[in-house]
Amino acid sequence: MSRRQRYANFDWSNFVFNLVFCATTATIVSGAMAERTKFLSYCIYSAVISAVVYPIEAHWIWGGGWLAALGFHDFAGSCAIHMVGGLSAFIGAATEGARIGKFTRDENGKVTKVHAFPGHNIVIGALGCFILWFGWYGFNGAAANTGAQLASIFMATTIAPAVATVVCMIFTWVKYGKPDVSMCLNASLAGLVAITAPCDVVDATGSIIIGVVAGLLVVFGVWFCDNVVYVDDPVGAVAVHCCNGIWGTIAVGLFATTNAPECTINGLFYGGGFHQLGLQLLGVITVLAWTAVTMTIVFKVIDKTVGLRVSEEEEIVGLDIKEHGLASAYAGFSLMDITEGSMSINENTELGVDDYDRATEAQKAASVKVAGPVDPDAGMHKVVIIAKLSRYDKLKNALNSLGVTGMTVTQVMGCGIQKGAGEKYRGVEMDVTVLPKVKVEVIVGNIPVEKVIETAKKTLYTGHVGDGKIFVYNVQKVVKVRTGEEDLEALKDVE
């Protein structure tokens, strides 16, 4: 056969089918490793999943491999795509560790508290969820052979996620006192993942039961990652894809019925005995083993060579500016120091010494300026600290250790000496007039104000001009001026 004939007769439909599924498998992993993974590492592990992991196990299942020969059934990828992607996500997230601030640990390293990081925009998240749901009809229905089978697949792909969403809503409402919106969105996806393998072989009753379990399983999966194994999964990828990928694959052996169009197998609950269930369990175990061994090696090699995780500074500031040169992926919504590393820190602001204890008084004053009267005998002061958001956690902890018990924190925009851009977008230099900052206000009475100032200066200091600014107000003078007990000229001294 000539090359032209081989090209003309090649099954391009099957190629595109697997191309899209392969990409889906790789992208699942990014959700669990979000906010702290190097882009280069993302490219490497995605390439390995796409070139090695997926092709081999997909051949076993869909390409005439040994699992297909035995009769293992995974119509659209609960096992081949979602379980593989979800397990890879779990291994990757466990290897690189949790995001900063996710877990509080004691001196022995034991987790004492789990912190929640709410999504930044539930509306956009919901929109993305429903776009996925709509796309899933093509995802599941692409391999249908007849109109009747396609309609049955659409039925199952509607019932399972809908039931999962409602069950999750009721369960979280009872358990937590309020229906959890973000968890319900994940439940929708969990129901879709669970119905992906059996969508062509189940009836409405089977779809309902699959959805019920999926709606509960996603909540358990998130809890398990957070509170049992302490693996930080920002989007719930492990619970949605791994847990429900396994469940959906096993469900074929339980709920398959010849009542479904084109279906020739019966599951355990439809008189088929344990044969199909055994095949499904065999497929799950072997594909899990293949994925676990391969991806553990991949992530360990990446971690020991190029590194999986970005630095602490990059994680706090955000990967948009550090890895891609973008002010923010969410233009107009950035709460971070969007110019960190490109504007406020450059050769023109470098003071030469980044150690506060070795810096001269002049260098300290240039880095963190103090404005206002510091009168030790005044009794009560209001201290306002303007700083980079990336230093906020350290500043908060330092003040708390000092004994400051109350503070007011506000997101503000401002610009001091940090001028001049340097970063370009599509060849054009970006002009920035103001920078995102954080304003911390504290009232100091029982603690010497000098200690508060010195602590703030030491915490904010990085050895650059414009690390922060401290404003000190004499509260008693402010009160007297505002009540008319002193001349208004005193206000100039206060300010």
MARNU-148525 format. One line per field, with one value per residue (C-alpha): residue number from 1; residue in one letter; x, y, z. Coordinates in steps of 0.5 Angstrom, whole numbers, plus 2048, in hexadecimal, padded with zeros to 3 digits. Example, Ala and Ser with C-alpha at 12.3 -4.5 7.8 and 13.67 -1.06 7.14 Angstrom:
// residues 2
nr: (1:2)
rest: (a:s)
xx: (819:81B)
yy: (7F7:7FE)
zz: (810:80E)
//
This chain:
// residues 495
nr: (1:2:3:4:5:6:7:8:9:10:11:12:13:14:15:16:17:18:19:20:21:22:23:24:25:26:27:28:29:30:31:32:33:34:35:36:37:38:39:40:41:42:43:44:45:46:47:48:49:50:51:52:53:54:55:56:57:58:59:60:61:62:63:64:65:66:67:68:69:70:71:72:73:74:75:76:77:78:79:80:81:82:83:84:85:86:87:88:89:90:91:92:93:94:95:96:97:98:99:100:101:102:103:104:105:106:107:108:109:110:111:112:113:114:115:116:117:118:119:120:121:122:123:124:125:126:127:128:129:130:131:132:133:134:135:136:137:138:139:140:141:142:143:144:145:146:147:148:149:150:151:152:153:154:155:156:157:158:159:160:161:162:163:164:165:166:167:168:169:170:171:172:173:174:175:176:177:178:179:180:181:182:183:184:185:186:187:188:189:190:191:192:193:194:195:196:197:198:199:200:201:202:203:204:205:206:207:208:209:210:211:212:213:214:215:216:217:218:219:220:221:222:223:224:225:226:227:228:229:230:231:232:233:234:235:236:237:238:239:240:241:242:243:244:245:246:247:248:249:250:251:252:253:254:255:256:257:258:259:260:261:262:263:264:265:266:267:268:269:270:271:272:273:274:275:276:277:278:279:280:281:282:283:284:285:286:287:288:289:290:291:292:293:294:295:296:297:298:299:300:301:302:303:304:305:306:307:308:309:310:311:312:313:314:315:316:317:318:319:320:321:322:323:324:325:326:327:328:329:330:331:332:333:334:335:336:337:338:339:340:341:342:343:344:345:346:347:348:349:350:351:352:353:354:355:356:357:358:359:360:361:362:363:364:365:366:367:368:369:370:371:372:373:374:375:376:377:378:379:380:381:382:383:384:385:386:387:388:389:390:391:392:393:394:395:396:397:398:399:400:401:402:403:404:405:406:407:408:409:410:411:412:413:414:415:416:417:418:419:420:421:422:423:424:425:426:427:428:429:430:431:432:433:434:435:436:437:438:439:440:441:442:443:444:445:446:447:448:449:450:451:452:453:454:455:456:457:458:459:460:461:462:463:464:465:466:467:468:469:470:471:472:473:474:475:476:477:478:479:480:481:482:483:484:485:486:487:488:489:490:491:492:493:494:495)
rest: (m:s:r:r:q:r:y:a:n:f:d:w:s:n:f:v:f:n:l:v:f:c:a:t:t:a:t:i:v:s:g:a:m:a:e:r:t:k:f:l:s:y:c:i:y:s:a:v:i:s:a:v:v:y:p:i:e:a:h:w:i:w:g:g:g:w:l:a:a:l:g:f:h:d:f:a:g:s:c:a:i:h:m:v:g:g:l:s:a:f:i:g:a:a:t:e:g:a:r:i:g:k:f:t:r:d:e:n:g:k:v:t:k:v:h:a:f:p:g:h:n:i:v:i:g:a:l:g:c:f:i:l:w:f:g:w:y:g:f:n:g:a:a:a:n:t:g:a:q:l:a:s:i:f:m:a:t:t:i:a:p:a:v:a:t:v:v:c:m:i:f:t:w:v:k:y:g:k:p:d:v:s:m:c:l:n:a:s:l:a:g:l:v:a:i:t:a:p:c:d:v:v:d:a:t:g:s:i:i:i:g:v:v:a:g:l:l:v:v:f:g:v:w:f:c:d:n:v:v:y:v:d:d:p:v:g:a:v:a:v:h:c:c:n:g:i:w:g:t:i:a:v:g:l:f:a:t:t:n:a:p:e:c:t:i:n:g:l:f:y:g:g:g:f:h:q:l:g:l:q:l:l:g:v:i:t:v:l:a:w:t:a:v:t:m:t:i:v:f:k:v:i:d:k:t:v:g:l:r:v:s:e:e:e:e:i:v:g:l:d:i:k:e:h:g:l:a:s:a:y:a:g:f:s:l:m:d:i:t:e:g:s:m:s:i:n:e:n:t:e:l:g:v:d:d:y:d:r:a:t:e:a:q:k:a:a:s:v:k:v:a:g:p:v:d:p:d:a:g:m:h:k:v:v:i:i:a:k:l:s:r:y:d:k:l:k:n:a:l:n:s:l:g:v:t:g:m:t:v:t:q:v:m:g:c:g:i:q:k:g:a:g:e:k:y:r:g:v:e:m:d:v:t:v:l:p:k:v:k:v:e:v:i:v:g:n:i:p:v:e:k:v:i:e:t:a:k:k:t:l:y:t:g:h:v:g:d:g:k:i:f:v:y:n:v:q:k:v:v:k:v:r:t:g:e:e:d:l:e:a:l:k:d:v:e)
xx: (800:803:804:7FE:7F9:7FB:7FA:7F3:7F1:7F3:7EE:7EF:7E8:7EB:7F2:7EE:7EA:7F0:7F3:7EE:7EE:7F5:7F5:7F0:7F4:7FA:7F6:7F2:7F9:7FA:7F4:7F7:7FE:7FB:7FE:805:808:80D:80B:810:80F:808:80A:80E:809:804:808:80A:802:801:806:807:802:7FB:7FD:7FF:7F9:7F4:7F7:7F5:7EE:7EC:7F2:7F1:7F5:7F5:7EF:7EB:7EC:7E9:7E3:7E5:7E0:7E2:7DD:7E0:7E6:7E4:7EA:7EE:7EE:7EB:7EE:7F5:7F4:7F2:7F7:7FD:7FA:7FA:801:803:800:803:80A:80A:807:801:800:803:7FE:7FA:7FB:7FE:803:805:80D:80D:80A:803:7FD:7F9:7F4:7F2:7F1:7EC:7EE:7E7:7E7:7E8:7E1:7DC:7D8:7DD:7DE:7D7:7D7:7DD:7DA:7D4:7D8:7DB:7D5:7D2:7D9:7D8:7D2:7D7:7DD:7D8:7D4:7DA:7DA:7D3:7D1:7C9:7C4:7C1:7C8:7CA:7C3:7C4:7CB:7C8:7C3:7C8:7CD:7C7:7C5:7CB:7CE:7C7:7C6:7CD:7CC:7C6:7C8:7CF:7CB:7C6:7CC:7D0:7CA:7C9:7D0:7D3:7CC:7CC:7CC:7D4:7D3:7DA:7DA:7D3:7D7:7DC:7D6:7D4:7DA:7DB:7D4:7D7:7DD:7DA:7D5:7DA:7DC:7D5:7D1:7D0:7CE:7C9:7C2:7BF:7BF:7C6:7C8:7C4:7C8:7CF:7CD:7CB:7D2:7D6:7D2:7D5:7DB:7DE:7DD:7E0:7E6:7E7:7E7:7EC:7F1:7F0:7F0:7F3:7F8:7F9:7FA:7F8:7F4:7F1:7EC:7EA:7ED:7EE:7E7:7E4:7E8:7EC:7E7:7E1:7E5:7E6:7DE:7DC:7E0:7DE:7D7:7D7:7D7:7D2:7CC:7CE:7C7:7C5:7BF:7C4:7C4:7CA:7CC:7CE:7D0:7CD:7D0:7CF:7C8:7C5:7C7:7CD:7D1:7D8:7DC:7DB:7DC:7E3:7E5:7E4:7E8:7ED:7EE:7EE:7F3:7F8:7F7:7F8:7FE:801:7FF:802:809:80A:808:80B:812:810:80E:814:819:816:817:81E:820:81C:818:810:80F:810:814:810:810:80E:808:806:807:803:806:803:808:80E:80D:809:80B:803:801:7FB:7F7:7F1:7F2:7EF:7EE:7F5:7F6:7FE:804:803:80A:80E:814:814:812:813:819:81E:825:823:820:825:828:82E:82C:827:828:824:829:82F:82C:82E:828:828:827:821:81E:81F:81B:816:814:811:80D:80A:80B:80E:80D:80E:80A:804:801:7FD:7FF:7FB:800:7FF:803:803:807:807:802:807:80A:803:803:80A:808:801:805:80B:806:802:808:809:803:7FF:7F8:7F4:7F5:7F1:7F3:7F1:7F3:7F6:7F9:7FF:806:80C:813:812:811:813:810:815:810:80D:807:807:80D:80A:80C:807:805:803:802:7FF:801:7FD:7FF:7FC:7FB:7FB:7F8:7FA:7F8:7FE:7FD:800:806:80C:80B:812:812:80C:810:816:812:80F:815:819:813:812:81A:81C:822:81E:81C:814:813:80E:80C:80A:805:805:7FF:7FF:7F7:7F7:7F9:7F4:7EE:7F0:7F0:7EA:7E6:7E9:7ED:7F4:7F6:7F5:7FC:7FD:7FA:800:805:800:801)
yy: (800:807:80C:810:80A:80A:811:811:80B:80D:80D:815:815:810:814:81A:817:814:81B:81F:819:819:821:820:81B:820:826:823:823:82A:82C:828:82B:832:838:835:831:834:834:830:82B:82B:82A:824:820:822:81F:819:818:819:815:80F:80E:810:80C:806:805:808:802:7FD:800:802:800:7F9:7F7:7F2:7F5:7F6:7EF:7ED:7F1:7F7:7FD:804:808:80F:80F:80F:80A:80C:813:816:810:811:819:819:814:818:81E:81B:818:81F:823:81F:81F:827:828:82D:834:839:83A:834:830:832:82D:82D:82C:825:826:823:827:82A:82E:82E:835:836:83A:83D:83D:844:844:83F:842:841:83A:838:83B:836:830:831:832:82B:828:82A:828:821:81F:81F:81C:816:816:816:80F:80D:808:80A:80F:80B:80A:811:813:80E:811:818:816:813:819:81D:819:817:81E:821:81C:81D:824:824:81E:822:829:825:822:828:82C:827:826:82D:831:834:831:831:835:833:82C:82B:82D:828:823:825:823:81D:81A:81B:818:812:811:811:80A:807:80C:808:801:804:806:80C:808:806:80E:810:80B:80D:814:814:810:815:81B:818:816:81C:81F:819:81A:821:820:81A:81E:824:820:819:819:821:822:829:828:82F:82D:826:823:81D:81C:81E:81A:814:812:813:810:809:809:80A:805:800:802:7FF:7F8:7FA:7FD:7FB:7F9:7F6:7FA:800:801:7FD:7FA:7F3:7F2:7F2:7F4:7F1:7F4:7F2:7EB:7EB:7E8:7EA:7E9:7F0:7F3:7EF:7F1:7F9:7F8:7F5:7FA:7FF:7FC:7FB:802:805:801:803:80B:80B:808:80C:812:812:811:817:81B:819:81A:821:823:821:824:82B:82B:82A:830:838:83C:83E:845:843:840:846:84B:846:843:847:84D:848:843:846:84E:84F:854:84F:84A:84E:855:85A:854:854:854:852:857:856:85A:856:854:859:860:861:85C:85E:861:868:866:861:863:85E:85B:856:854:859:858:85A:860:867:86C:86F:869:867:86E:86E:867:868:86F:872:878:87B:87D:877:87A:874:878:879:873:871:871:86F:86B:86A:866:866:85F:85A:855:850:852:852:84B:84C:853:851:84B:850:855:84F:84C:853:854:858:855:859:85B:85E:85C:85F:85E:864:867:86C:86E:871:870:86A:86D:86B:864:860:85A:85A:857:855:85A:860:862:862:869:868:86E:86A:864:85F:860:85E:863:860:865:863:867:867:868:863:861:866:869:869:861:861:866:862:85B:85E:861:85A:856:85A:85B:858:85C:861:868:868:861:865:86B:86C:872:873:878:87A:878:87D:883:881:880:887:88A:887:88A:891:891:892:897:894:895:88F:88B:88C:889:883:882)
zz: (800:7FE:803:800:800:808:809:805:809:810:816:817:81B:820:820:822:827:82A:829:82D:833:833:834:83A:83E:83E:840:846:849:849:84E:854:853:851:854:856:850:84B:844:841:846:844:83C:83E:842:83D:837:83B:83C:835:832:837:83C:838:832:835:83A:834:830:835:835:82E:82A:82A:830:835:839:833:831:838:837:83C:83A:83B:836:836:83B:843:843:83D:83E:845:84A:846:847:84E:850:84D:850:857:856:854:859:85E:85C:85B:862:864:862:867:86D:86B:871:878:87C:883:885:883:87C:87D:87A:87F:87B:873:870:86B:864:861:85A:857:853:854:84E:849:84C:84B:844:843:846:841:83B:83D:83E:837:834:838:833:82E:832:834:82D:828:828:827:821:821:822:828:82B:82B:82E:833:835:835:83A:83F:83E:840:846:849:84A:84C:851:854:855:858:85D:85E:860:865:868:869:86B:871:873:873:874:86D:866:863:85C:85A:85C:858:852:853:854:84E:84B:84F:84C:845:847:84A:844:83F:83F:83F:83C:836:83A:840:840:844:84B:84A:848:84F:853:850:851:858:85A:856:85A:860:85E:85C:863:866:861:862:86A:869:866:86B:871:870:86B:86C:864:862:85C:85A:855:858:852:856:859:852:84D:851:856:851:84B:84F:852:84A:848:84D:84C:845:849:84D:849:842:83E:838:838:836:82E:82B:832:832:83A:840:847:84E:84F:849:849:846:84C:84E:847:845:84B:84C:845:847:84E:84A:845:84B:84F:849:846:84D:84E:847:849:850:84E:848:84B:851:84E:849:84F:853:84D:84B:853:853:84D:84A:851:851:855:855:85A:860:85D:857:85A:85E:859:853:84D:848:849:84B:846:840:841:841:847:848:845:848:845:84A:84F:852:859:859:858:850:84F:854:851:84B:84E:855:855:850:850:851:858:85A:861:861:867:868:86F:874:87A:875:872:874:877:870:86D:871:871:869:869:86E:870:876:876:87C:883:887:88F:894:899:895:897:891:88A:883:87F:877:873:86C:869:863:864:863:86A:86E:871:874:876:879:87D:87F:882:886:889:88B:88F:88A:88B:886:87F:879:872:86B:864:861:85B:85B:858:85C:859:855:84E:847:844:840:83F:838:835:82E:82D:830:837:83C:840:847:84C:852:855:859:861:868:86D:874:87A:881:888:88C:894:898:894:892:88C:88A:88A:886:881:881:880:87A:877:878:875:86F:86E:867:866:861:860:862:865:869:86D:875:877:87E:881:888:88A:890:88B:886:88B:88D:887:884:88B:88A:890:88C:887:880:87F:883:87E:879:87F:87F:878)
//
